[in-house]
């Protein structure tokens, strides 16, 4: 496997891991961030960060 391919797979795995496996850890109503429950803020943040990571 090429070095660039490994790098791309690792970068692609970061959003997947944070959105799938970290959700039970951040599934809280309180604290509230920017007026949103923390879980909703977490998902929204990663939806915004994913294209930035993969670009």
N, CA, C and O atoms as a GROMACS GRO file, in nm:
protein
  220
    1UNK      N    1   0.085  -0.117   0.000
    1UNK     CA    2   0.000   0.000   0.000
    1UNK      C    3   0.090   0.124   0.000
    1UNK      O    4   0.190   0.129   0.072
    2UNK      N    5   0.054   0.223  -0.080
    2UNK     CA    6   0.132   0.346  -0.089
    2UNK      C    7   0.117   0.428   0.038
    2UNK      O    8   0.019   0.417   0.111
    3UNK      N    9   0.217   0.511   0.062
    3UNK     CA   10   0.215   0.597   0.180
    3UNK      C   11   0.094   0.692   0.177
    3UNK      O   12   0.030   0.714   0.279
    4UNK      N   13   0.065   0.747   0.060
    4UNK     CA   14  -0.049   0.837   0.047
    4UNK      C   15  -0.182   0.769   0.073
    4UNK      O   16  -0.274   0.829   0.127
    5UNK      N   17  -0.192   0.642   0.034
    5UNK     CA   18  -0.315   0.567   0.057
    5UNK      C   19  -0.336   0.542   0.206
    5UNK      O   20  -0.448   0.554   0.256
    6UNK      N   21  -0.230   0.506   0.276
    6UNK     CA   22  -0.240   0.485   0.421
    6UNK      C   23  -0.282   0.614   0.490
    6UNK      O   24  -0.367   0.614   0.578
    7UNK      N   25  -0.222   0.723   0.448
    7UNK     CA   26  -0.253   0.853   0.506
    7UNK      C   27  -0.400   0.888   0.483
    7UNK      O   28  -0.467   0.936   0.575
    8UNK      N   29  -0.450   0.863   0.364
    8UNK     CA   30  -0.590   0.892   0.332
    8UNK      C   31  -0.685   0.804   0.414
    8UNK      O   32  -0.789   0.851   0.459
    9UNK      N   33  -0.650   0.677   0.432
    9UNK     CA   34  -0.735   0.588   0.512
    9UNK      C   35  -0.739   0.631   0.658
    9UNK      O   36  -0.845   0.627   0.722
   10UNK      N   37  -0.626   0.671   0.711
   10UNK     CA   38  -0.622   0.718   0.850
   10UNK      C   39  -0.705   0.844   0.866
   10UNK      O   40  -0.783   0.856   0.960
   11UNK      N   41  -0.689   0.939   0.774
   11UNK     CA   42  -0.768   1.062   0.780
   11UNK      C   43  -0.917   1.034   0.762
   11UNK      O   44  -1.000   1.100   0.824
   12UNK      N   45  -0.952   0.939   0.678
   12UNK     CA   46  -1.092   0.904   0.659
   12UNK      C   47  -1.152   0.831   0.778
   12UNK      O   48  -1.273   0.836   0.800
   13UNK      N   49  -1.068   0.764   0.855
   13UNK     CA   50  -1.116   0.690   0.972
   13UNK      C   51  -1.144   0.782   1.091
   13UNK      O   52  -1.226   0.748   1.176
   14UNK      N   53  -1.078   0.896   1.097
   14UNK     CA   54  -1.096   0.985   1.212
   14UNK      C   55  -1.242   1.029   1.227
   14UNK      O   56  -1.297   1.012   1.336
   15UNK      N   57  -1.307   1.085   1.124
   15UNK     CA   58  -1.448   1.123   1.141
   15UNK      C   59  -1.538   1.003   1.170
   15UNK      O   60  -1.632   1.013   1.249
   16UNK      N   61  -1.511   0.890   1.107
   16UNK     CA   62  -1.592   0.770   1.130
   16UNK      C   63  -1.585   0.729   1.276
   16UNK      O   64  -1.688   0.702   1.339
   17UNK      N   65  -1.466   0.722   1.330
   17UNK     CA   66  -1.448   0.680   1.470
   17UNK      C   67  -1.514   0.780   1.565
   17UNK      O   68  -1.581   0.741   1.660
   18UNK      N   69  -1.495   0.909   1.540
   18UNK     CA   70  -1.553   1.008   1.631
   18UNK      C   71  -1.704   1.013   1.623
   18UNK      O   72  -1.769   1.042   1.724
   19UNK      N   73  -1.762   0.985   1.508
   19UNK     CA   74  -1.908   0.990   1.497
   19UNK      C   75  -1.975   0.860   1.539
   19UNK      O   76  -2.089   0.863   1.587
   20UNK      N   77  -1.910   0.747   1.523
   20UNK     CA   78  -1.973   0.620   1.555
   20UNK      C   79  -1.938   0.572   1.696
   20UNK      O   80  -2.027   0.541   1.775
   21UNK      N   81  -1.810   0.565   1.726
   21UNK     CA   82  -1.769   0.504   1.852
   21UNK      C   83  -1.766   0.601   1.970
   21UNK      O   84  -1.773   0.558   2.085
   22UNK      N   85  -1.756   0.730   1.944
   22UNK     CA   86  -1.750   0.826   2.054
   22UNK      C   87  -1.889   0.874   2.096
   22UNK      O   88  -1.902   0.939   2.200
   23UNK      N   89  -1.992   0.846   2.018
   23UNK     CA   90  -2.126   0.894   2.052
   23UNK      C   91  -2.174   0.848   2.190
   23UNK      O   92  -2.232   0.930   2.262
   24UNK      N   93  -2.154   0.724   2.230
   24UNK     CA   94  -2.198   0.688   2.365
   24UNK      C   95  -2.125   0.766   2.475
   24UNK      O   96  -2.178   0.784   2.584
   25UNK      N   97  -2.005   0.811   2.446
   25UNK     CA   98  -1.929   0.887   2.545
   25UNK      C   99  -1.976   1.031   2.557
   25UNK      O  100  -1.963   1.092   2.664
   26UNK      N  101  -2.030   1.086   2.451
   26UNK     CA  102  -2.073   1.227   2.454
   26UNK      C  103  -2.225   1.240   2.457
   26UNK      O  104  -2.276   1.351   2.440
   27UNK      N  105  -2.296   1.134   2.479
   27UNK     CA  106  -2.442   1.136   2.480
   27UNK      C  107  -2.492   1.195   2.612
   27UNK      O  108  -2.531   1.123   2.704
   28UNK      N  109  -2.488   1.327   2.618
   28UNK     CA  110  -2.531   1.400   2.737
   28UNK      C  111  -2.620   1.516   2.693
   28UNK      O  112  -2.600   1.573   2.586
   29UNK      N  113  -2.717   1.551   2.774
   29UNK     CA  114  -2.798   1.669   2.747
   29UNK      C  115  -2.726   1.792   2.801
   29UNK      O  116  -2.722   1.897   2.737
   30UNK      N  117  -2.672   1.779   2.920
   30UNK     CA  118  -2.596   1.889   2.980
   30UNK      C  119  -2.450   1.852   2.976
   30UNK      O  120  -2.420   1.740   3.017
   31UNK      N  121  -2.360   1.928   2.933
   31UNK     CA  122  -2.360   2.072   2.914
   31UNK      C  123  -2.423   2.113   2.781
   31UNK      O  124  -2.439   2.032   2.689
   32UNK      N  125  -2.457   2.238   2.775
   32UNK     CA  126  -2.512   2.296   2.654
   32UNK      C  127  -2.404   2.384   2.591
   32UNK      O  128  -2.345   2.468   2.658
   33UNK      N  129  -2.378   2.363   2.463
   33UNK     CA  130  -2.276   2.440   2.391
   33UNK      C  131  -2.344   2.518   2.280
   33UNK      O  132  -2.411   2.459   2.194
   34UNK      N  133  -2.329   2.649   2.280
   34UNK     CA  134  -2.391   2.736   2.181
   34UNK      C  135  -2.542   2.715   2.174
   34UNK      O  136  -2.602   2.726   2.067
   35UNK      N  137  -2.604   2.686   2.287
   35UNK     CA  138  -2.747   2.665   2.293
   35UNK      C  139  -2.794   2.529   2.246
   35UNK      O  140  -2.915   2.504   2.240
   36UNK      N  141  -2.701   2.441   2.212
   36UNK     CA  142  -2.736   2.307   2.164
   36UNK      C  143  -2.697   2.203   2.268
   36UNK      O  144  -2.597   2.220   2.337
   37UNK      N  145  -2.773   2.095   2.280
   37UNK     CA  146  -2.726   1.984   2.363
   37UNK      C  147  -2.592   1.935   2.310
   37UNK      O  148  -2.565   1.942   2.190
   38UNK      N  149  -2.508   1.885   2.399
   38UNK     CA  150  -2.371   1.851   2.362
   38UNK      C  151  -2.365   1.750   2.249
   38UNK      O  152  -2.278   1.761   2.162
   39UNK      N  153  -2.454   1.651   2.247
   39UNK     CA  154  -2.453   1.550   2.141
   39UNK      C  155  -2.480   1.614   2.004
   39UNK      O  156  -2.412   1.581   1.907
   40UNK      N  157  -2.577   1.702   1.997
   40UNK     CA  158  -2.606   1.769   1.871
   40UNK      C  159  -2.490   1.858   1.828
   40UNK      O  160  -2.456   1.863   1.710
   41UNK      N  161  -2.429   1.927   1.923
   41UNK     CA  162  -2.311   2.009   1.892
   41UNK      C  163  -2.197   1.922   1.841
   41UNK      O  164  -2.128   1.960   1.746
   42UNK      N  165  -2.175   1.804   1.902
   42UNK     CA  166  -2.068   1.712   1.862
   42UNK      C  167  -2.088   1.667   1.717
   42UNK      O  168  -1.994   1.669   1.637
   43UNK      N  169  -2.209   1.626   1.684
   43UNK     CA  170  -2.238   1.579   1.548
   43UNK      C  171  -2.223   1.694   1.449
   43UNK      O  172  -2.163   1.676   1.343
   44UNK      N  173  -2.276   1.810   1.481
   44UNK     CA  174  -2.265   1.926   1.392
   44UNK      C  175  -2.120   1.967   1.372
   44UNK      O  176  -2.080   2.001   1.261
   45UNK      N  177  -2.041   1.965   1.478
   45UNK     CA  178  -1.900   2.000   1.466
   45UNK      C  179  -1.827   1.904   1.373
   45UNK      O  180  -1.746   1.947   1.291
   46UNK      N  181  -1.856   1.776   1.385
   46UNK     CA  182  -1.787   1.678   1.299
   46UNK      C  183  -1.837   1.681   1.156
   46UNK      O  184  -1.762   1.649   1.064
   47UNK      N  185  -1.963   1.719   1.135
   47UNK     CA  186  -2.013   1.735   0.998
   47UNK      C  187  -1.939   1.851   0.931
   47UNK      O  188  -1.911   1.846   0.811
   48UNK      N  189  -1.907   1.954   1.007
   48UNK     CA  190  -1.832   2.068   0.953
   48UNK      C  191  -1.684   2.034   0.939
   48UNK      O  192  -1.620   2.075   0.841
   49UNK      N  193  -1.627   1.961   1.035
   49UNK     CA  194  -1.484   1.930   1.033
   49UNK      C  195  -1.445   1.822   0.932
   49UNK      O  196  -1.332   1.822   0.883
   50UNK      N  197  -1.535   1.732   0.901
   50UNK     CA  198  -1.501   1.621   0.811
   50UNK      C  199  -1.450   1.668   0.675
   50UNK      O  200  -1.346   1.618   0.631
   51UNK      N  201  -1.516   1.759   0.606
   51UNK     CA  202  -1.460   1.804   0.478
   51UNK      C  203  -1.324   1.873   0.495
   51UNK      O  204  -1.238   1.862   0.408
   52UNK      N  205  -1.307   1.945   0.606
   52UNK     CA  206  -1.178   2.011   0.630
   52UNK      C  207  -1.067   1.908   0.649
   52UNK      O  208  -0.955   1.929   0.601
   53UNK      N  209  -1.096   1.799   0.717
   53UNK     CA  210  -0.996   1.695   0.739
   53UNK      C  211  -0.965   1.622   0.609
   53UNK      O  212  -0.849   1.592   0.581
   54UNK      N  213  -1.066   1.595   0.530
   54UNK     CA  214  -1.046   1.517   0.408
   54UNK      C  215  -0.998   1.599   0.289
   54UNK      O  216  -0.962   1.543   0.186
   55UNK      N  217  -0.996   1.732   0.302
   55UNK     CA  218  -0.950   1.816   0.193
   55UNK      C  219  -0.802   1.815   0.193
   55UNK      O  220  -0.740   1.879   0.109
   0.00000   0.00000   0.00000
